[in-house]
């Protein structure tokens, strides 16, 4: 992005090297100029998905699977 802003890269060269469309590169360039390099980081980075299991429930499931009762059960039977 910095090379594009400095004029070392053309829009087409930047799009090709990033694997993005010209339109996406224009959008990123505008954000890069206004907000700096932080604009390149996806906004959902470090966010847990809404459908993810809670840490407590995940730990309980893991401990059940590792227990003597379910140790030999395959994953499909354990899931059921």
Secondary structure, DSSP 8 states (H G I E B T S, - for coil): -HHHHHTSS-HHHHHHHHT--HHHHHHHHHHHHHH-GGGGS-TTTT---TTS--HHHHHHHHHHHHSTTTTTS-HHHHH-
